[in-house]
């Protein structure tokens, strides 16, 4: 898998993991916030309810103490009853102060009214501790009916109103918590949907990439199999070509060179027979025939050597060898072949010169066999660190599908690939064929 696919998959899976982490952290934080809100609402409700009930209980206890004091006829009990009432007053005031402090800046008007009523209640009790037993007997019921009970009822009523407000506040907090839960549910649904969508996207991309890689693998496998088949065909062709060259070389040596050597031997024997003869003219004719046979044998041997590897490729260079090849092609086929060489080719290695020579030789051979061309152009250009070879004809051409079937073209590609070069073959029916080869000039021999 290439780096781009790895990066895309890593990005997709990383985003998926990040979203899952965000979902988990967000859910935990929101759940913690809801729990804190619930705990705060419950604590506030319990605190207010405890305060309210304590106020009511303290007020009822204070009424009982006041009643007991007023009904007690002995004057000695006043200090003890007053002390108990003052203790209850301090306890009630402490409750008010604590509740007020817990409310902070959110002190309600009912709490202020309750504070005033409680203070008025305790102030109304101050005169009774100065009464005589006779005054207690005369004023008790009136005082209880007009002062104590109404004040107590007022405080209890305010406490009940606070209970109502406390319940309303509790309902409001419950609604707020329900809203927070809805927000949490919506967040979970949206994030889960996004995670699922991204997961599906990553799965689709991964599946698509795997399918593409499998297809590329199949194509590459088929190409490798085709290359192996072509290499086997090329190897068989090379073996056949070697056997054919050996057969042709043996036939040429036996039929042509061997016959010439045999005729030369006969002529030398005839010359030897004429050694004691005074016929100078006959001797001279035999000698000329022997020279001619020797020249023909030398020419045949030179032609064989040039067919195997032209000596001028090593002696005179690539340009002269290509020009000779073009002339030989024109001489044998009658098709004009133009050879153009541009740039310096002296810096090429031996393997590169041989490759270019064989590429042009194979291209001209294919042209002679199949192209039915009227003109052939061979161009070799050395520019910078690259050598470009172009062989172009105006023959019948062939379809691109069959371009890889020719073992000659396959041999060209193998030669060029061995030197890290590139081959491009373009041809269309009835529009000729062009073979373009580029070789890096820096490849060592």
N, C-alpha and C positions, 0 to 999 in steps of 0.2 A: 504494500500500500504506500503510495507516495506521500510526501510531506503535506501537500495541500489537503488530501483526504483526511490525514491524521489530525491536522489542525481543525478542520471543520467538525469532525466527530468529537474531538476533545472539547471544542467550544460548545457543541450541543449538549454533551453529557455534563460538562461543567455548569452550564446554565441550568440544566435540569436539577442537578444536585443543589445549586445555589437557591433555586426556587423552593425546593423541598425544605432546605434549612430556613429560608425566610418564612415559609408556611409554619414550620414548627416553632420558631422563635416568636413569630407574631401571635400564634395561637396561645402560647404559654404566657406572653406578656398581657394579652387581652384577657385571658382567663384570670390571671393574677389581679388585674385591675378590677374585674367584675367581683372577684372574691373580696378585695379590699372595700369596694363600695358596699357590698352586702354586709360585711363585718362592721363598717362604719355606721350604716343605717341601723343595724341591730343594736350596736352599742349606744347610739343616740336615743333610740326608742327605749331601751332598758334604763338608761340613765334618767331620762325624763319621767318614765313611769315610776321608777323608784323614788325620785324626788316628789312626784305628785302624791304618791301613797304615803310617803313619810310626812308631808305637810298635813294631809288629812288626819293621819294617826296622831300627830303631835297636837293638832287642834282639838281633837276629841279628848285626848289625855289632859290637855290644858283646861278644857271645860269641866272635866271630872274633878280636877284639882280645885278649880274655882268653886265649883258646887260644894265640894267637901269642906272647903274653908268657910264658905258662907253659911253652911248648915251647922258648923261646929260652934257651940255657944261659948266655949272657953276662950278667953283672950290670949292665953299663953301659946296657942297654936299658930298665931299669925306669923311669927318669924320663920317657923319651919315650912309652912305652906308657901310663904313668899320665896323662901330659898328654893323650894322645888319648882315653883313657877319660873323663877329666874333661870334655873338650870334648863328647863324645857324651852324657855325663850332663847337662851344661848344656843341650844341644840338646833332649834328651828332657824335661827339666824345663820348658823353655820351651814345648814343645808342650802339656804338661799344664796349665801356667798359662794359656796362651791359650785352650785348649778350655774350661777351667773358667770363665774370664771370659766367654766367649761363651754358656755355658749359663746364667749368672746364678744365679737362685734355684732353677733346675730341675736342680741337680746330682744325678745318680743315685747310689745306693749302690755300683753297680759302678765308677763313676769314683773314688769314695773308696777302694774296695778296691784298684783298680789303682794309685792313688797310693801306698798302703801297700806293695804288693808291689814296686813299682819302687824305693821307698826301701830296702826290705829287701834287694833285689837289689844295690843299690850299696853298702850297708853290709857285705854279705857279701864284697865284693871288697877292702875296705880291708886285711885282713891279708896278702894275697898279695904286696903290694909290699914287705913286710919280710922275705920269705923269702929264704934263701940258695939258690944253685943246687942244693945237695944237697936242701934241703927242697922246692924246686920239683920235683925229679925224683921225690921220694918221695910227695909229696901231690897232685900234679896230677890224676891220674885220679880219685882219691877225691873231691877237691874239686869237680872238674867233675861227677862223677856225683851227689854228694850236695847240692851247694850251687847251682852255676851252672845246670845243666840243669833241675832242678825249679823254681827261681825263674823261669827263662826260660819254661818251660812254663806256669807259673801266670799269668805276665803275658800270654802269647799266648792262653791259654784265656779270660782276662778280656777280652782284645781281641776274641776271636771272639764271646763273649757280647754284647759291646757291638755287634758287627756284627748279631747276631740282633735285639737290641733296636732297633737303628737301622732294620732292615728292617721290624720291626713298627710302629715309629713312622711310617715312610713309608707303610705300608698304611693306618694310621689316618688320616693326612693325606689320602690318596687317597679314603678313604671320606667324609671331611669335605668334600672338594672335590666329590665326586659328589653329596653331599647339597645343597651350595650350588648345583650345577648344576640339580638337580631343583627347588629353590626358584625359581631363575631361570626355568626352563621354565614352572613353574606361574604365576609372576608374569606372564610374557609371554602365556601363554594366557588368563589371567583378564583382563588389561588389554586384550588384543586383542579378546576377546569383548565387553568393556564398550564399547570404541570402536566395534565393529561394531554393537552394539545401539543405542548412541546415534546412530550414523550413520543406521541404518535409521529410528529414531524421528524424527530431524530431516528425513530424506527424506520420510517419511510426512506429517509436519506441513506441510512445504513444499508437497508435492503437494496435500494437502487444502486448504491456504490458497489455492493457485493455482486449484484447481477452484472453491472458494467465490467467489474474486474474479472468475473467468470467468463464473460463474452470475450474480453481481451485475451484472457488466458487460452480460451479455445482457439481464437484467431492465431495467437502466437504459436500454439501447439501445432496447428495446421501448417503455419508457415515453416516451423521447424521441420515437420515431417516432409513438407514439400522440398525444403532446402536439402534435407538428407537424401530424398529421392533424386533430386537434381545432382547432388554431389556423387551419388552412386552412378547415375547415368553419365556424368562427366568423367568419373573415374574409368568406367567401362569404355567411354569414347576415347579417353586418352590412351588406354591400353590398346584399343583397336587402331588408334592413330599411330601409336608407336610401331605396332606390328605392320600397319600399312606402309609407314615410312621405311621400315626395315625391308619389307618386301619390295617396295619400289626402288630403294637404294640397291638391294641385291640384284634386282632385275636390270637396273641401269648399269651397274658395274659388270654384270655378266653379259648382257646383250650388247651394250654399246661399247663400254670401255674394254671389256674382255675381247670382243671381236676386233676392236682397233688394235689392241696389244697383239692379238694373234696375227692380224694382217701385217703389223709392224715387224713381228718376228719373221714372217715369211719374206718380207722385203729385205730384211737384214740378211737372211739366208741367200737370197738372190744376189744381193750386193757382194756377199762373200764368194759366190760362184763366179762372179765377174772380176774377181780380184786379179787373176792372171790373164784376163782377156784384154785385148788391145782396143776393144770397142768402147771408146770414151763416151760416145753419145748414149749408149744403152746404160752405161754406168751412171751417167748424170740423171737420166730419167728415173732409174730405180732410187737414187738418192733423194730426188725431189718427192717421190711418192712416200718414202720413209719419213721425210720431214713433215709432209702434209698429215700423215697418219698420227705422228707425234703431236702436232698442233691440235688436231681434232680430239685426241685423247685428253690433252691438257684442258681444252675448252670444256669437254664433258665433265671432267673432274671439278673444274672451277664452278660450273653451273650447279653441280651437286652440292659443293661446299656453300655456295651462295644461298641455295635453298634451305640448307640447315641453319646457317647464320651468316649473314653477309659480313665479310671482313671489313668492309668500309664502315660499318657501324662502330668498330673499334679503332680503325685507322683514320677515317675522315670525319666521323661524328654522325650524330643523329640526323641532321638536316640533309647531308648527302645521301644517307641510307634511305630516307623517306622519298627524296627526289628520284632515286634509282627505282624504288618500289613503284612510284607513280608511273615512271616510264615503262617499266615492265608490264604493269597493268594495262596501260594504253596499247602497248605492242601486242599483247595477247588477246585483248578483248575488242580493240578498236574504239573504245569509249574514252574520250578526253578526260584526263585526270589532272586537276590543278592542285599543286602543293604550295602552301604558303606557310612560311615560318617567320614569326616575329618574336623579338626578344632574344636574350642570350640563353642558350641551352647547355653551355659548357659546365655549369655548376651542378647539373643533374647527376645523380648516382647511376651506376651501371644497371641496377635493377629498374630504375625509372626509365632509362633509355630503352632497355629491353621491353619493358611493359608498353611504352608508347609505340614502339616498332611493331610489336605483336598485335596490339589493338588495331592499329591501322591496317596491318596485314589481314587480320581476321575480318575487319569491316569491308575491305576491298574484295576479299574472297566471297563474302556473302553477297556483295553487290554484283559480282560477276556471275554468281550462280542464280540469284533470285530476282534482282532488282529490275533488270531490263531497262537500265537507265541510259540517258543520253549524255549526261555530264555528271562528274563527281568532283567534289571540292574537299580537300584535306587541309585543315587549318590547325597549326600548333602555335600557341601564344604563351610566352613566359612573361608574367607580370607579377611583380612583388614576390610573395611567397607561394605562388600557385602557378601551375601549368595547366592550360586548357587545351584540350584536343577535341576537334569537331570534324566528323566525317559526314558529309551531306550529299545525297543523290536525289535525282528527280524521277525515280523509278515508280514501280507499281505500288510500293509500300505494303503494309499489312495491318491487320487489326491489332489493337493494344492487348487483347486477350491472348493472342498467340505469341506475344513478344517474348515471353519467358520460356517458351517451349524449345527454342533453338539452342542447341548446345554451344554453338559458336558465340552467341550473345551471352550465355551463361558463363562461358570461359572468360569473356571480356570482364564480366562483373567480378568473377573470382580473382582475376589478376589485379584489378583495380582495388578491390576490397583489401587484398593482402598488403597494399601500400597505403591504406587508410584514405583512399580516394573515393570519389562518388561518380556514379554513372546515371545518365538520364537518356532514355531512348524514347523518341517520339516519332510516330508514324501514323499515317492515315492512308486508306486505300486510294490508289491513283494520285497521291500527292507526295510521294517520296518518303524517305526515312532520314532522320538525323540522330546521330549518336554523339552525345556530349560527355566528355570525361574531364574531371578536374582532379589533379594530384597535388598534394602539398610538396613543395620543392625542398622542404627541410627534412624529409624522411631519409634516414640513413640507408646505405646499401646493405 
